[in-house]
Amino acid sequence: MDLKIIGPIKKPLKEFESPDEFNLYYHKHKEEMDSETTHSLNKKFKIDGFRITKIKGVLCLKKDVQKDVHKVKKENNEVIEEENILERLQKLEKAVNEIIDVLNGVTKE
């Protein structure tokens, strides 16, 4: 059995802000999109808060849980995550120091 060789996805990613916007595009390009895998569709198309999936051969949108958690744009997201990491490290350092103090019998007055 010969392996089917497929090329890389060359078309740029198309973004949709809502499922309704994607639905309009889908109905215009239904045949073409139904013949593709969900993996390639998710590489080509981005629907804010959703992922493309197929259930019994029918194209569907599934809520993207990760998108709900991080609703900040990518440029800002890096800064916010960095701040959260610093805050977490400071809290962790404080907690470890308190544990060490308790283990050493040091009490704060």
N, C-alpha and C positions, 0 to 999 in steps of 0.2 A: 504494500500500500504506500503510495507516494504522499508525502506531506504537502499540504497546500501552503504556498508561500504568499503571504500578504504583505503589502507595503505599509510603511508608517502612515499615520494620520497626518496629512499635510494641510488640510483646511484649518483655518483659524477657529478658535472656540467662539461660539455664538452664545451670548448670555440673554436670559429672559428674566424679567423681574417678578413674574407671576405664572402660575400654572395656566391661567387663561391665555396669556400671551404665547406661551409654548403651544397650547392647544390649537391656536389659530395657525401657527407655523406647521404643526404636525399634520393638520388636515390638508394643507397644500402640498406636503411632501410625504404623505402616508406610505406610498408604495416603496419609495427609496428607503425610508427609515425602518419600515417593518422588515426589510431584508438584512439589516445590520444587527450586530450583537449589541447587547446593552452596554458592554464594556466600551466599545467604540463610540456609541451614542453619548455616554457620560463623559468621554474625552472631548467630543465635538461640541456638546451643548451643556450649558450650565443653567439650571432653573433655581432661582434663589430659594433656598430652604428645602429642595427636593432632589431626589436621584431618580434616574430612569431605570425601570425594571420591566420584565415581561413575566406575566402570569398566564400559563397555558397558551403562550404565543400571542397574548394581547399586551400591547404596550401600556404601561401604567406609570404613575409617579408615586414615589414613596417618600414620606417625610424624612428629611436628613437630620438625624438627631444631633450630629456634630454642629450643624449650621445653627441650630437653636441655641447652643451653648455659647458660640462665638459669633455674635451679631455685629462685631466691629470690623471695619474694613481692614484689609491686610496691612496697609501702611501703619495704621494706628495700633493694630493688634500686637505688633512686635514690641512697641513701647509699653503697652498695658501689661503684657505678659511679663516683661522684664521687671516692672514695678511690683507685680504680684510675687514674683520670685524673691525679690529683695525683702519684701514684707514677710514672706513665709520664712526666709532664712533668719531674719531677726527674731521672729517669734520662736522658732526652733532653738536658736542659740539661747534665748532667755529661759526656755523650758529646760534645756540640758543643764544650764548653770544652776537652776533651782533644784534639779534632781541631784546634782553633785553636792550642793550645799546640804541637802537633807541627808545624803549618804555620809557626809563628813561631820554631821552633827552641828552644823553652823545654823544658828537661828537669826532671823532678822528682827530687829527691835524697833 
